């Protein structure tokens, strides 16, 4: 459906529902289409994979050692 800007502002909630339902919602200015309101569909390809860097990183024993006092004091000042 096509709506002018004034009608779109007055009925934005309803237009959003229509877009979510998959209906085409076009907003026009001076009788010319300028924008289309569409539902955002999450991209399944962009899902984060757990363990993607497994085996590519190392945590050495010194990682678990306490920080030197001068470094600790830097956080406290």
C-alpha distances in whole Angstrom, upper triangle without the diagonal:
4,7,10,13,15,12,11,15,15,13,13,15,12,9,12,13,9,10,14,13,11,8,6,5,6,9,10,14,16,13,13,11,13,12,10,10,12,15,18,20,24,26,29,31,31,33,36,39,42,46,44,47,50,53,52,53,57,58,61,64,64,60,62,65,65,64,66,67,66,63,63,64,61,59,61,61
4,7,10,12,10,9,13,14,12,13,15,13,10,13,15,12,12,16,16,14,11,8,6,5,6,7,10,12,9,10,8,10,10,9,10,13,16,19,22,25,27,30,32,32,34,38,41,44,47,45,48,51,54,53,54,57,58,62,65,64,61,62,65,65,64,66,67,66,63,62,63,61,58,60,61
4,6,8,6,6,10,10,9,10,13,12,9,13,14,12,13,16,17,16,13,11,8,6,5,6,9,11,9,10,9,10,10,10,11,14,17,20,23,26,29,32,34,34,35,38,42,44,48,46,49,52,55,54,55,58,59,62,65,64,61,62,65,64,63,66,66,65,62,61,62,60,57,59,59
4,6,5,6,9,10,11,11,15,14,12,15,17,16,16,19,20,20,16,14,11,8,6,5,6,8,7,9,9,10,10,12,13,16,19,22,25,29,31,34,36,35,37,40,43,46,49,48,50,53,57,55,56,59,60,63,65,65,61,63,65,65,63,66,66,65,62,61,62,59,57,58,59
4,6,5,6,9,10,10,14,14,12,14,17,16,16,19,21,20,18,15,12,10,6,6,6,9,10,11,10,10,10,12,12,16,19,21,25,28,30,33,35,34,36,39,42,45,48,46,49,52,55,53,54,57,57,61,63,62,59,60,63,62,60,63,63,62,58,58,59,56,53,55,55
4,5,5,6,9,10,13,14,13,15,18,17,18,21,22,22,20,18,14,13,9,9,9,11,12,14,13,13,14,15,15,19,21,24,27,30,32,36,38,37,38,41,45,47,50,49,51,54,57,56,56,59,60,63,65,64,61,62,64,63,62,64,64,63,60,59,60,57,55,56,56
4,5,5,6,8,11,11,10,13,15,14,15,18,19,20,17,15,12,11,9,10,11,13,13,14,14,14,14,14,14,17,19,22,26,29,31,34,37,36,37,40,44,46,49,48,51,53,57,56,56,59,59,63,65,65,61,62,64,64,62,65,65,64,61,60,61,58,56,57,57
4,5,5,5,9,9,7,10,12,12,12,15,17,17,15,13,9,9,7,9,11,13,13,14,12,12,11,11,10,14,16,19,22,25,28,31,33,32,34,36,40,42,46,44,47,50,53,52,52,55,56,59,61,61,57,58,61,60,59,62,62,61,58,57,58,55,52,54,54
4,6,5,9,10,9,11,14,14,15,17,19,20,18,17,13,13,10,12,12,15,16,17,15,14,13,14,12,16,18,20,23,26,29,32,34,33,34,37,40,43,46,45,47,50,53,52,52,55,55,59,61,60,56,57,60,59,57,60,60,59,56,55,56,53,50,52,52
4,6,8,9,10,12,14,14,16,18,19,20,18,18,14,14,12,14,15,17,17,19,18,17,16,16,15,18,19,22,25,28,31,34,36,35,36,39,42,45,48,47,50,52,56,55,55,57,58,61,63,62,59,59,62,61,60,62,62,61,58,57,58,56,53,54,54
4,6,5,6,9,10,11,12,14,16,17,15,15,12,13,11,14,16,18,18,19,17,17,15,15,13,15,16,19,22,25,28,31,34,33,34,37,40,42,46,45,48,50,54,53,53,56,56,59,61,61,57,58,61,60,59,62,62,61,58,57,58,55,53,54,54
4,5,5,6,9,10,10,12,14,15,14,14,11,12,11,14,15,18,18,19,16,16,13,13,10,12,13,16,19,22,25,28,30,30,30,33,37,39,42,41,44,46,50,49,49,52,52,56,58,57,54,55,57,56,55,58,58,58,54,54,54,52,49,51,51
4,5,5,6,9,10,11,13,15,14,15,12,14,14,17,19,22,22,22,20,19,16,15,12,13,13,16,18,21,24,27,30,29,29,32,35,37,41,40,43,45,49,48,48,51,51,55,57,56,53,53,56,55,54,57,58,57,54,53,54,52,49,50,51
4,5,5,6,9,10,11,13,11,13,10,13,13,16,19,22,21,21,19,19,16,14,12,13,13,16,19,22,25,27,30,30,30,33,37,39,42,42,45,47,50,50,50,53,53,57,59,59,55,56,59,58,57,60,61,60,57,56,57,55,52,53,54
4,5,5,6,9,10,11,9,9,7,9,10,13,16,19,18,18,15,15,13,11,8,10,11,14,17,20,23,26,28,28,29,32,35,38,41,40,43,45,49,48,49,52,52,56,58,58,54,55,58,58,57,60,60,60,56,55,57,54,51,53,54
4,5,5,6,9,10,10,10,8,11,12,16,18,22,21,20,17,17,13,11,7,8,8,11,14,17,20,22,25,25,25,28,32,34,37,37,40,42,45,45,45,48,49,52,54,54,51,51,54,54,53,56,57,56,53,52,53,51,48,50,51
4,5,5,6,9,9,11,10,13,15,18,21,24,23,23,20,20,16,14,10,10,9,12,14,17,20,23,26,26,26,29,32,34,38,37,40,42,46,46,46,49,50,53,55,56,52,52,55,55,55,58,58,58,55,54,55,53,50,52,53
4,5,5,7,5,8,7,11,13,16,20,22,21,20,17,18,15,12,9,9,9,13,15,18,21,23,26,26,27,30,33,36,39,38,42,44,47,47,48,51,51,55,57,58,54,55,58,58,57,60,61,61,57,56,58,56,53,54,56
4,5,5,5,6,6,10,12,16,19,22,20,19,16,16,13,9,6,5,5,9,11,15,18,20,23,23,24,27,30,33,36,35,39,41,44,44,45,48,49,52,55,55,51,52,55,55,55,58,59,58,54,54,55,53,50,52,53
4,5,7,10,10,14,16,19,23,26,24,23,20,19,16,13,9,7,5,8,10,13,16,18,21,21,22,25,28,30,34,33,36,38,42,42,42,46,46,50,52,53,49,50,53,53,52,56,57,56,53,52,54,51,48,50,52
4,6,9,11,14,17,20,24,27,25,24,21,21,18,14,11,10,8,11,12,15,18,19,23,23,24,27,30,32,36,35,39,41,44,44,45,48,49,53,55,55,52,53,56,56,56,59,60,60,56,55,57,55,52,54,55
4,7,9,12,16,19,22,25,23,22,18,19,16,12,10,8,7,10,11,14,16,18,21,22,23,27,29,32,36,35,38,40,43,43,44,48,49,52,55,55,52,53,56,56,56,59,60,60,56,56,58,55,52,55,56
4,6,10,13,16,20,22,20,19,16,17,14,10,9,8,9,13,14,18,20,22,24,25,27,30,33,36,39,38,41,43,47,46,48,51,52,56,58,59,55,56,59,59,59,62,63,62,59,58,60,58,55,57,58
4,6,10,13,17,19,17,16,12,13,11,7,7,7,10,13,15,18,20,23,25,26,27,31,34,37,40,38,42,44,47,46,48,51,52,56,59,59,55,57,60,60,59,62,63,62,59,58,60,57,55,57,58
4,7,10,14,16,14,13,10,11,9,6,5,7,10,13,16,19,21,24,27,27,29,32,35,38,41,40,43,45,49,48,49,52,53,56,59,59,55,57,60,60,58,61,62,61,58,58,59,56,54,56,56
4,7,10,13,11,10,6,8,6,4,6,9,13,15,18,22,23,26,28,28,30,33,37,40,43,41,44,47,50,49,50,53,54,58,60,60,57,58,61,61,59,62,63,62,58,58,59,57,54,56,57
4,7,10,9,8,6,6,5,6,8,11,15,17,20,24,25,29,30,30,32,35,38,41,44,43,45,48,51,50,51,54,55,58,61,61,57,58,61,61,59,62,63,61,58,58,59,56,53,55,56
4,7,6,5,4,5,7,9,11,15,18,21,24,27,28,32,33,33,35,38,42,45,47,46,48,51,54,53,53,57,58,61,64,63,60,61,64,63,62,64,65,64,60,60,61,58,56,58,58
4,5,5,6,6,9,12,14,18,21,23,27,29,31,35,36,35,38,40,44,47,50,48,50,53,56,54,55,58,59,62,65,64,61,62,65,64,63,65,65,64,60,61,61,58,56,58,58
4,6,8,9,13,15,18,21,25,27,30,33,35,38,39,39,41,44,47,50,53,51,53,57,60,58,59,62,63,66,69,68,64,66,68,68,66,68,69,67,64,64,65,61,59,61,61
4,7,9,12,14,17,20,23,26,29,32,33,37,38,38,40,43,47,50,53,51,53,56,59,58,58,62,63,66,69,68,65,67,69,69,67,70,70,69,65,65,66,63,61,63,63
4,6,10,12,15,18,22,24,27,30,31,34,35,35,38,41,44,47,50,48,50,53,56,55,56,59,60,64,66,66,62,64,67,66,65,67,68,66,63,63,64,61,59,61,61
4,6,8,11,14,18,20,23,26,27,30,32,32,34,37,40,44,46,44,47,50,53,51,52,56,57,60,63,63,59,61,64,63,62,64,65,64,60,60,61,58,56,58,58
4,7,10,13,17,19,22,24,25,29,30,30,32,35,38,41,44,42,44,47,50,49,49,53,54,57,60,60,56,58,60,60,58,61,62,60,57,57,58,55,53,55,55
4,7,10,13,15,18,21,22,26,27,26,29,32,35,38,41,39,41,44,47,46,47,50,51,54,57,57,53,55,57,57,56,58,59,58,54,54,56,52,50,52,53
4,6,10,12,15,18,20,23,24,24,27,30,33,36,39,37,40,43,46,44,45,49,50,53,56,56,52,54,57,57,55,58,59,58,54,54,56,53,50,53,53
4,7,10,13,16,18,21,23,23,25,28,31,34,37,36,38,41,44,43,44,47,48,52,54,54,51,52,55,55,54,56,57,56,53,52,54,51,48,51,51
4,6,9,13,15,18,20,20,21,25,28,31,34,33,35,38,41,40,41,45,46,49,52,52,48,50,53,53,52,55,56,55,51,51,53,50,48,50,51
4,6,10,12,15,18,17,19,22,25,28,31,30,33,36,39,38,39,42,43,47,49,50,46,47,50,50,50,53,54,53,50,49,51,49,46,48,49
4,6,9,12,14,14,15,18,22,24,28,26,29,32,35,35,35,39,40,43,46,46,42,44,47,47,46,49,51,50,46,46,48,45,43,45,46
4,6,9,12,12,13,16,19,22,25,24,27,30,33,33,34,37,38,42,44,45,41,43,46,46,46,49,51,50,46,46,48,46,43,46,47
4,6,9,8,9,12,15,18,22,21,24,26,29,29,30,33,34,38,41,41,38,39,42,43,42,46,47,47,43,43,45,43,40,43,44
4,5,6,8,11,14,17,20,18,22,24,27,27,28,32,33,37,39,40,37,38,42,42,42,45,47,47,43,43,45,43,40,43,45
4,5,6,9,11,15,18,16,20,22,25,25,27,30,32,35,38,39,36,37,41,42,42,45,47,47,43,43,46,43,41,44,46
4,6,9,10,14,16,14,18,20,23,23,24,28,30,34,36,37,34,36,39,41,40,44,46,46,42,42,45,42,40,43,45
4,6,9,12,15,13,16,19,22,21,22,26,28,31,34,35,32,33,37,38,37,40,43,42,38,39,41,39,37,40,41
4,6,10,13,12,15,17,20,20,21,25,26,30,32,33,30,31,35,36,36,39,41,41,37,38,40,38,36,39,41
4,6,9,8,12,14,17,17,18,21,22,26,29,30,26,28,31,32,32,36,38,38,34,34,37,35,33,36,38
4,6,6,9,11,14,15,16,19,21,24,27,28,25,27,30,32,32,36,38,38,35,35,38,36,34,37,39
4,6,8,9,12,13,14,17,18,22,24,26,23,24,27,29,30,33,36,36,33,33,36,34,32,35,37
4,5,5,9,10,11,14,15,19,21,23,20,22,25,27,28,31,34,35,31,31,35,33,31,35,37
4,6,9,9,11,14,16,20,23,24,22,23,27,29,29,32,35,35,32,32,36,34,32,35,38
4,6,5,7,10,13,16,20,21,18,21,24,26,26,29,32,33,29,30,33,32,30,33,36
4,6,7,10,12,15,18,20,18,20,23,26,26,29,33,33,30,30,34,33,31,34,37
4,6,8,11,13,16,19,17,19,22,25,26,29,32,33,30,31,34,33,32,35,37
4,7,10,13,17,18,17,19,22,25,25,28,31,31,28,29,33,31,30,34,36
4,7,10,13,15,13,15,18,21,21,24,27,27,24,26,29,28,27,30,32
4,6,10,11,10,13,15,18,19,21,25,25,23,24,27,26,26,29,31
4,7,8,6,9,12,15,15,18,22,23,20,21,24,24,23,26,28
4,6,6,8,10,13,14,17,20,21,19,20,24,23,23,26,28
4,5,6,7,11,13,15,19,20,18,19,23,23,23,25,28
4,5,5,8,9,12,15,17,15,16,19,20,19,22,25
4,6,8,9,12,15,17,14,15,18,18,18,20,23
4,7,9,12,15,17,15,15,18,19,18,20,23
4,6,9,12,14,13,13,16,17,17,19,22
4,7,9,12,10,9,13,14,14,15,18
4,6,8,6,6,10,11,11,13,15
4,6,5,6,9,10,12,13,15
4,5,5,6,9,10,11,12
4,5,5,6,9,10,11
4,5,5,7,9,10
4,5,5,7,9
4,5,5,6
4,5,6
4,6
4
